[in-house]
Amino acid sequence: MIINIIRKLFLFTLLVSSAVQAQGWPRTFLNADGSSTTLNAPAKRILSTSVSITGTLLAVDAPVIASATTTSGDYFVQWRSVAEQRGVERLWPAGSVDLEMAYAFEPDLIIVSLGGADSALGQLNELRQIAPTVVLDYGGQNWQQLAEKIGEVVGIEQQVATKIAQFDDYIAQTRAALTLPKGQANIISYNGPGVTNPIATPHGSHGMLLKSLGFDIEGPNPAWQTGPSRLNDFVRAHYEHLTELTAPTTFLFNATDAKVPQFLNDPVLANLPSVKTGQVYGLGANSFRIDYFSAHEIVDGIRARFGAPVAP
């Protein structure tokens, strides 16, 4: 009888192994840093060392069990409630990797970001001693492109494709309902004099989202970049370069309309076309990082401002 039980367990293991192999496992993933990671089976317990990537993991229903947080020890507001509902545990604040904590969660996959304040690239070798670890780049691409990479890593390609298709339909429906201001638009992280004032590029995640809604995004001069920059989303320009922008519409990055008067009343920017037209708008309180959840918030805000009124 014991022999029969052992035989059945052995056959069951073979069947599971064959099923996994039939679905393309094991597979080798090419990381954003040029290295590669061998993944033997779909992940069931993902540990995200990047709070910026966690939102997209949640959006595609990947099995994330724990995530690093912002430097203040929290999650991004736009998806915090989703993470709490799914029981995602808080790890260390960005920039403070705790390897013992990573061990304690017993992940079968660890995700690291290539850059940004929440990157754990410096601990990559140590993390790979805990579990297979992949490196993803969330800069210079939209959340959909990041989601496709996650789908490849986790083995949920169809799940990701369905989520993206739903979002694309939502974008198309919104775009059809919009009446946009004429001319180009720019996206500015307005910080005032004495510090850099990043300006979004057309090919960054913010620029791509607004382009998908029909906006023509004014690109900043790359020569305005101050210091090294790995990410392609923004050109970190000196304050004075803001006066060289020409778009008649400006969106203020990571801000609500409450910040608009400060921008409009800045005497240095008095001749800016968007100031003259009065077409300056907050992009949203949670527009710092574009993921599925914050993208929804931004698009909803754009529709409320430029969309056709809803019939009673």
C-alpha positions as CSV (number, residue, x, y, z in Angstrom):
1,M,0.0,0.0,0.0
2,I,2.8,2.4,0.9
3,I,4.5,1.6,-2.4
4,N,1.3,2.4,-4.3
5,I,1.0,5.8,-2.5
6,I,4.6,6.6,-3.3
7,R,4.0,5.6,-6.9
8,K,1.0,7.9,-7.2
9,L,2.8,10.8,-5.6
10,F,5.6,10.2,-8.1
11,L,3.2,10.2,-11.1
12,F,1.5,13.3,-9.8
13,T,4.8,15.1,-9.6
14,L,5.6,14.1,-13.1
15,L,2.3,15.3,-14.3
16,V,2.7,18.7,-12.6
17,S,6.3,19.0,-13.9
18,S,5.1,18.2,-17.5
19,A,2.3,20.7,-17.2
20,V,4.7,23.4,-16.1
21,Q,7.1,22.6,-18.9
22,A,4.3,22.6,-21.5
23,Q,3.5,26.2,-20.4
24,G,7.0,27.4,-21.2
25,W,8.8,26.7,-17.9
26,P,11.5,26.9,-17.0
27,R,12.2,30.2,-18.8
28,T,15.1,32.7,-18.9
29,F,14.3,36.3,-18.4
30,L,16.6,39.1,-19.7
31,N,16.9,41.7,-17.0
32,A,17.1,45.4,-17.4
33,D,20.7,45.5,-16.2
34,G,21.8,43.0,-18.9
35,S,21.9,40.0,-16.7
36,S,19.6,37.0,-17.0
37,T,17.5,35.1,-14.5
38,T,16.2,31.5,-14.8
39,L,12.7,31.0,-13.6
40,N,11.6,27.4,-13.0
41,A,7.9,27.9,-12.4
42,P,5.3,30.6,-12.1
43,A,5.8,32.7,-8.9
44,K,3.4,32.3,-6.0
45,R,5.1,34.6,-3.5
46,I,6.5,37.8,-4.9
47,L,8.5,40.3,-2.8
48,S,8.8,43.7,-4.4
49,T,11.7,45.8,-3.3
50,S,10.3,48.7,-5.5
51,V,7.2,50.6,-4.3
52,S,7.1,52.1,-7.8
53,I,6.6,48.7,-9.4
54,T,4.2,47.3,-6.8
55,G,1.3,49.3,-8.2
56,T,1.6,47.5,-11.5
57,L,1.9,44.1,-9.8
58,L,-1.3,44.8,-8.0
59,A,-3.0,46.0,-11.2
60,V,-2.4,42.7,-13.0
61,D,-3.2,40.6,-9.9
62,A,0.3,39.2,-9.5
63,P,0.7,37.3,-6.2
64,V,2.7,40.0,-4.4
65,I,3.0,39.3,-0.7
66,A,5.2,42.1,0.5
67,S,6.5,45.4,-0.8
68,A,9.0,48.1,0.1
69,T,7.4,51.5,0.9
70,T,8.1,55.1,0.2
71,T,10.7,56.9,2.3
72,S,8.0,57.8,4.8
73,G,7.1,54.1,5.3
74,D,3.8,54.1,3.4
75,Y,2.4,53.0,0.1
76,F,1.2,55.3,-2.7
77,V,-2.2,56.6,-2.0
78,Q,-3.8,55.5,-5.3
79,W,-3.4,51.8,-4.5
80,R,-2.9,51.7,-0.8
81,S,-6.3,50.4,-0.1
82,V,-5.9,47.6,-2.7
83,A,-2.7,46.5,-1.1
84,E,-4.2,46.4,2.4
85,Q,-7.2,44.5,1.1
86,R,-4.9,41.9,-0.3
87,G,-2.8,41.7,2.8
88,V,0.4,42.9,1.2
89,E,2.9,43.4,4.0
90,R,5.1,46.5,4.4
91,L,8.8,46.0,4.1
92,W,11.5,48.6,4.5
93,P,11.3,52.3,3.5
94,A,12.9,53.0,0.1
95,G,16.7,53.1,0.3
96,S,16.8,50.9,3.5
97,V,17.0,47.3,2.4
98,D,16.6,44.7,5.2
99,L,17.9,41.3,4.0
100,E,16.7,39.5,7.1
101,M,13.2,40.7,6.5
102,A,13.4,39.5,2.9
103,Y,14.5,36.0,4.1
104,A,11.6,35.9,6.6
105,F,8.9,36.3,3.9
106,E,10.3,33.2,2.0
107,P,9.5,34.6,-1.5
108,D,9.9,32.5,-4.6
109,L,10.5,35.7,-6.7
110,I,12.1,39.0,-5.9
111,I,11.7,42.1,-8.0
112,V,14.2,44.9,-8.1
113,S,14.1,48.2,-10.0
114,L,17.0,49.3,-12.2
115,G,17.0,52.8,-10.9
116,G,15.1,55.4,-8.8
117,A,15.2,56.1,-5.1
118,D,13.5,52.7,-4.4
119,S,16.2,50.6,-6.2
120,A,17.8,47.8,-4.4
121,L,20.3,47.1,-7.2
122,G,23.2,47.4,-4.7
123,Q,21.9,44.4,-2.9
124,L,21.2,42.3,-6.0
125,N,23.7,39.5,-5.3
126,E,22.5,39.1,-1.7
127,L,18.8,39.0,-2.8
128,R,19.6,36.4,-5.4
129,Q,20.8,34.2,-2.5
130,I,17.3,34.3,-1.1
131,A,15.2,33.7,-4.3
132,P,15.3,34.2,-8.1
133,T,15.5,37.9,-8.6
134,V,14.6,40.0,-11.7
135,V,15.5,43.6,-12.5
136,L,12.8,45.7,-14.2
137,D,13.1,49.3,-15.5
138,Y,10.0,51.5,-14.8
139,G,11.6,54.6,-16.3
140,G,10.9,55.8,-19.8
141,Q,7.9,53.6,-20.4
142,N,4.2,53.4,-19.5
143,W,2.6,51.0,-17.0
144,Q,1.4,48.8,-19.8
145,Q,4.9,48.1,-21.0
146,L,6.0,47.4,-17.5
147,A,3.0,45.1,-17.0
148,E,4.0,43.1,-20.1
149,K,7.4,42.4,-18.6
150,I,5.7,41.4,-15.3
151,G,3.5,39.0,-17.3
152,E,6.5,37.4,-18.9
153,V,8.2,37.0,-15.5
154,V,5.2,35.7,-13.6
155,G,3.6,33.7,-16.4
156,I,0.4,35.7,-16.5
157,E,0.7,37.1,-20.1
158,Q,-3.0,36.6,-21.0
159,Q,-4.1,38.1,-17.7
160,V,-1.9,41.2,-18.4
161,A,-3.2,41.4,-22.0
162,T,-6.8,41.5,-20.8
163,K,-6.1,44.2,-18.3
164,I,-4.3,46.3,-20.9
165,A,-7.1,45.8,-23.4
166,Q,-9.7,47.0,-20.9
167,F,-7.6,50.1,-20.1
168,D,-7.1,50.8,-23.9
169,D,-10.9,50.7,-24.3
170,Y,-11.3,53.1,-21.4
171,I,-8.8,55.5,-23.0
172,A,-10.5,55.3,-26.4
173,Q,-13.9,56.0,-24.9
174,T,-12.5,59.0,-22.9
175,R,-10.7,60.4,-25.9
176,A,-13.8,60.4,-28.0
177,A,-15.6,62.4,-25.3
178,L,-12.9,65.2,-25.0
179,T,-12.7,68.6,-26.5
180,L,-9.1,69.6,-26.0
181,P,-7.6,73.1,-26.1
182,K,-5.8,74.0,-29.3
183,G,-2.0,73.8,-29.5
184,Q,0.5,71.8,-27.5
185,A,0.6,71.1,-23.8
186,N,3.5,70.7,-21.5
187,I,3.8,69.0,-18.1
188,I,5.9,70.8,-15.4
189,S,7.0,69.9,-11.9
190,Y,6.9,73.5,-10.7
191,N,9.2,74.1,-7.8
192,G,10.1,77.7,-8.2
193,P,13.6,79.4,-8.3
194,G,16.7,78.0,-6.9
195,V,16.0,74.3,-7.7
196,T,15.3,72.2,-10.7
197,N,11.9,72.2,-12.3
198,P,11.5,68.9,-14.2
199,I,9.7,69.0,-17.5
200,A,8.0,65.9,-18.8
201,T,9.2,64.4,-22.2
202,P,6.7,63.2,-24.8
203,H,8.1,59.7,-24.5
204,G,8.0,59.4,-20.7
205,S,5.0,57.8,-18.9
206,H,3.3,61.1,-18.2
207,G,3.8,62.3,-21.8
208,M,2.6,59.0,-23.3
209,L,-0.6,59.0,-21.2
210,L,-1.6,62.5,-22.3
211,K,-0.7,61.7,-25.9
212,S,-3.0,58.7,-25.8
213,L,-5.8,61.2,-24.9
214,G,-5.0,63.3,-28.0
215,F,-2.7,66.0,-26.5
216,D,0.4,67.1,-28.5
217,I,3.1,67.2,-25.8
218,E,5.8,69.9,-26.0
219,G,9.2,68.3,-25.4
220,P,11.8,70.1,-23.4
221,N,15.2,70.8,-24.8
222,P,17.5,67.9,-23.7
223,A,20.3,70.4,-23.3
224,W,18.4,71.8,-20.3
225,Q,19.2,68.7,-18.3
226,T,21.1,69.4,-15.2
227,G,23.3,66.6,-13.9
228,P,23.2,62.9,-14.9
229,S,19.8,61.4,-15.5
230,R,19.0,57.8,-16.2
231,L,15.3,58.1,-16.5
232,N,13.7,59.4,-19.7
233,D,10.5,60.7,-18.2
234,F,11.7,64.2,-17.4
235,V,14.4,66.8,-18.2
236,R,15.5,68.3,-14.9
237,A,15.8,71.9,-16.0
238,H,16.8,75.1,-14.2
239,Y,13.9,77.4,-13.3
240,E,14.9,80.0,-15.9
241,H,14.3,77.5,-18.7
242,L,10.6,77.4,-18.0
243,T,10.3,80.8,-19.7
244,E,11.4,79.2,-23.0
245,L,8.4,76.9,-23.2
246,T,5.8,77.8,-25.8
247,A,2.8,75.5,-25.3
248,P,-0.5,77.4,-24.5
249,T,-1.5,74.7,-22.0
250,T,0.4,73.6,-18.9
251,F,-0.3,70.7,-16.5
252,L,1.4,70.9,-13.1
253,F,2.9,67.6,-12.2
254,N,2.0,66.0,-8.8
255,A,-0.3,68.9,-8.0
256,T,-4.0,69.8,-7.8
257,D,-5.6,73.0,-9.0
258,A,-4.7,74.5,-5.6
259,K,-1.1,75.1,-6.9
260,V,-2.3,76.8,-10.0
261,P,-2.5,80.4,-8.5
262,Q,1.2,80.2,-7.4
263,F,2.2,79.4,-10.9
264,L,0.0,82.0,-12.5
265,N,1.2,84.7,-10.1
266,D,4.9,84.0,-10.6
267,P,6.3,87.2,-12.1
268,V,9.1,85.4,-14.0
269,L,6.5,83.3,-15.8
270,A,4.1,86.2,-16.6
271,N,4.8,85.9,-20.4
272,L,4.5,82.2,-20.6
273,P,1.8,81.3,-23.2
274,S,-0.1,79.1,-20.8
275,V,-0.1,81.8,-18.2
276,K,-1.5,84.3,-20.7
277,T,-4.2,82.0,-21.8
278,G,-5.0,81.0,-18.2
279,Q,-4.8,77.3,-19.3
280,V,-2.9,75.9,-16.3
281,Y,-4.2,72.9,-14.5
282,G,-3.2,70.5,-11.8
283,L,-2.5,67.0,-13.2
284,G,-3.5,65.4,-9.9
285,A,-2.5,64.8,-6.4
286,N,-1.2,61.3,-7.1
287,S,0.4,62.0,-10.5
288,F,4.0,61.5,-9.2
289,R,4.2,57.9,-10.4
290,I,2.1,56.7,-13.3
291,D,0.7,53.2,-12.7
292,Y,-2.7,51.7,-13.6
293,F,-4.4,53.3,-10.6
294,S,-2.9,56.9,-10.9
295,A,-3.5,56.8,-14.6
296,H,-7.2,56.2,-14.0
297,E,-7.3,59.1,-11.7
298,I,-5.5,61.4,-14.2
299,V,-7.8,60.3,-17.1
300,D,-10.9,60.8,-15.0
301,G,-9.7,64.3,-14.1
302,I,-9.0,65.1,-17.8
303,R,-12.5,63.9,-18.7
304,A,-14.1,65.9,-15.9
305,R,-12.3,69.1,-17.2
306,F,-12.5,68.6,-21.0
307,G,-15.2,66.0,-21.5
308,A,-18.7,66.4,-22.7
309,P,-21.1,66.8,-19.7
310,V,-22.9,63.7,-18.7
311,A,-26.6,63.7,-19.6
312,P,-29.0,63.7,-16.6
